């Protein structure tokens, strides 16, 4: 019954298609009306396309359903899906953009804190985060009357849901489940589920917040990759891709919780050179295009009602006979692919040689740079040494000049002191001379008085005694002419005066 219903839906556009080619196209906001995918995609606001969604009604080239999902993702801002789904609780607008910018600036400010040694990084938490981007599903081929409650009720048996986004005009939706296992179960059971005559198309949504990191060396691990890229935003998962032997391939995947983190990482790594180890190999960040290697391309997603389909499927698998027409052109195809493989291998070898050459040049340039830096440091130290030497010489000259000035000042002070002492001594000698002269004058006066007294006594005795003879010059002292009486010259007095003085005494 369901098959007949699908068949009826697939046949409707086929009968109505030619009639509408010459009719005026209705005005629609979300694209041309003849781009529907029917059951295969559920995209477009006009009449559905020719069922099981491979071709449009004009029988153009086949459409890739995974590409359709990516186009639906590009038509909306995936960073705002959660906000639009929860708009009733939080809201958005320019204020949120400013807040995101401030958060990005704060995270970029942490770069100096993680630029130190990374030898002992803590192990990564491998526990799956709830409501991660890996548990996000795309739901296609809906009807325009779908509601949020209906979608939530449809996915309720598979765990908790979050960030539901519905585009009713283009008839698709996105929903995030709590864990990857629940999302896989929901996808497995709901893909192809019939709802109102349409088979739902459930796929894992390509993670637009994931980036691919290239040019990693062999010392980059999952922990170092997460440690280096956490400055751009919250990381849900970071892994270094390895080969079948467990050796790193030089590439990694970083999945952010929000698209602004991935956008910031792409922009910063493209504008500058971001190194995560001591090696001067900048990491190269690119948008990560996830390929669907789980579901692939099934028969139910293929539009079969075309001549090309029946032409390609009329003959089954076989081997061509040697020398046949099929074998000749089959060999040409193989030669073409072999040529591509050889050129690819040659290009890879050339790339490896260029990388080794660049590594050698880098090491030599690094050695030269370090040597030049050491020379520059030595030159700066020599300049600093010369500067210190000049400063010490200047200080020594100043100290020597200060010492000489101090000595000269002390000498002058000593001379001034001596001069003051001499002047004081000269004053003292003059006073002593005056005192001495006063004493001499006093003694002279006393001697003169004594001499006068003796003369009077002798005269009195002579008048009283016989003869009354007085020798001439006995009545006064015989002093050398022009000389004062001096106590120090008493030894030069006439003997008679000395006798008189001693006799009186």
Buried (B, 14 or more C-beta within 10 A) or exposed (E): EEEEEBEEBBEBBEEEBEEBEEEEEEEEEBBEBBBBBBBBBBBBBBBBBBBBBBBBBEEEEBBBBBEBBBBBBEBBEBBBBBBBBBEEEEEEEEEBEEEBEEBBEEBEEEEEEEEEEBEEEEEBEEEBBEBBBBBBBBBBBBEEEBEBEEBEEBBEEBBEBBBBBBBBBBBBBBBBBBBBEBBBBBBEEBBBEEBEEBBBBBBBBBBBBBBBBEBBBEEBBBBBBBBBBBBBBEBBBBBBBEEEEEEBEBBBBBBBBBBBBBBBBBEBBEEEEBEBBEBBBEBBBEEBEBEBEEBEEEEEBBBEBBEEBEEEEEEEEEEEEEEEEEEEEEEEEEEEEEEEEEEEEEEEEEEEEEEEEEBEEBEEEEEEEEEEEEEEEEEEEEEEEEEEEEEEEEEEEEEEEEEEEEEEEEEEEEEEEEEEEEEEEEEEEEEEEEEEEEEBBEBBEEBBEBBEEBBEEBBEEBEEEEEEEBEEEBBEBEBEEEEEBBBEEBEEBEEBBBEBBEEEE
